Amino acid sequence: MPKTTTPPAPTPLVNEFVAAQILGISVSTLRKDRNDKKRFPFVRYGLNGTIRYDINQLNDYLRANLNGGVK
């Protein structure tokens, strides 16, 4: 009997409003970053389309930039 594989779970994507809330910054700051610094990877659907952020990458960014506390 052939093995069946389960496809990977889809990556949770969030819009810029939710992404800004997760990061603790304004939507305006997130938009400026998207155009200038590009610290946060994003997906654009179409040429001038919808922007989505991978919630796992946002959380990875936050973990990588923790300061203070016990490690």
N, C-alpha and C positions, 0 to 999 in steps of 0.2 A: 504494500500500500504506500503511495507517495506521501511524503511529508507535506504538511500544509504550514505555511508561515503566516503569522499574523502581521499585518502592516503596522508600521510604527504609528503611535498616537499622533494626531496633528499637533503642531506647535500652537499654543494659545497666542493669538495676536490681539492687540488692543489698539484702539484709536489714540490720537494724540492727546485727547483730554484725560483719558485714563492713564496714559504713559506719564504725563506731566504730574498727575496726582501721585503715582507710585514713586516718582523721582523727587517729589517735593519741590518742584519748580513750576513756573507759570507756563502756560501754553505758548505765550509769546517767546519766552526764553528757549523753549524746546524748538520752536520754528527757526529762531535765529541760529541755534546750534546745528540744525539740519542743513541750513544753507552755508554756514561758515566752518564750524569746527568738526562736525560729523562724529561726535563722540558716541552717539547712540545709533546703532545700525537700524535701518528701517526698510520696509517693503513699500514700493509704490506700484499700484495697479494702474497701468496705462500711463500715457505721457503726462497728463495733468490730473491723474487720478487719485484715488483714495490712498492715504498713508496709514500704514499699520506698523506697530512695534512688537517685537517678540518679547513676551513677558519674561521668559527665562533669561534673555540677554540683558534686560533691564535689571533684573535681580542679581545677575552675575556682576554687572557694573557696580551696583551698590555694595556687594560683598567685597569686591576688589578695592574699593575706595573707603573702607571703614578706617576710622582713626580713633585711637584711644581704646580703652577697655582691655579686658583680658582676652588673649588669643589662645 
